[in-house]
Amino acid sequence: MKRRTLKHIVYDTMYLQDTLAGKVFNFVLIACILMSVGVVLAYSIPSFAAEYWYAVNYLEFFFTVLFTIEYALRVWCTPSPKAYIMSGYGVIDFLSIAPTWITILFPFFPSLALLRLFRVLRILRLVKLLQYLNDMHLIVQILRNSRRRIAVLTLWIMVLVVIFGTLMYVIEGQEHGFTSIPISIYWAIVTLTTVGYGDIVPQTVLGKAVAALIMLIGYSMIVILAGVISQEFSDMKKNIQTLSCNSCGKSDHEHNAVYCKHCGNRL
């Protein structure tokens, strides 16, 4: 029997969520992510940040060191470090720790606006939670498989908002708030997505008729998008093969699962 090395143990703990060690690691890491995001949110409150400045900064440094160790271990134990570093989650992991190190290494940063941006980027740690939600992987796969149809729909929407925006600029004119074609396109986007801020409102009868037409088209686009995603979801469900565990008999596993998520036994 081949002896398991420390690198294999670390890899199984950090990357395989079906094992007991992986579940404990994920739980602790998710708790740390939520607490670190809470620190970032608290830091944006001037009164709180002023009163608990040392505590907030110490906690931020602690979480940054913790996530840096996590990032280094992931790079070390994965069979393909470059693939992880260049992956979406690898980039997010790096961006979640880089701002703090930049502010520590360059305390007298020349641009206050850029420094504020680096601090706000720490909120990206919240995105790290997505990789621990099993259903999120399914959603990402659905969007990836539907990207062509979504791209065509998006292009069609862009064409519509340009056409309707230009049309409203001609119909309403500058006296009614449609001061330029880009402003009119902004209004068309707000109307087509059924948001309706109300900052620009058509005044003429013809303009209101066009606005009503855009609203109806917007609802149709939502229905079409929902249909595309639901169809892809249905197709993926048909292709998923459930795996049964020989130890506990449970069968509600992902098609690519290696370990049972109930008892931790290898499938």
SULDA-V919446 format. One record per helix or strand of 2 or more residues. SS is the DSSP state (alpha for helix, beta for strand). FROM is the first residue (numbers start at 1). LEN is the number of residues. If there is no record, write none. Layout:
SS,FROM,LEN ; SS,FROM,LEN
//
This chain:
alpha,6,10 ; alpha,20,24 ; alpha,46,6 ; alpha,53,25 ; alpha,81,6 ; alpha,88,18 ; alpha,112,21 ; alpha,134,12 ; alpha,147,26 ; alpha,174,3 ; alpha,181,12 ; alpha,205,35
//
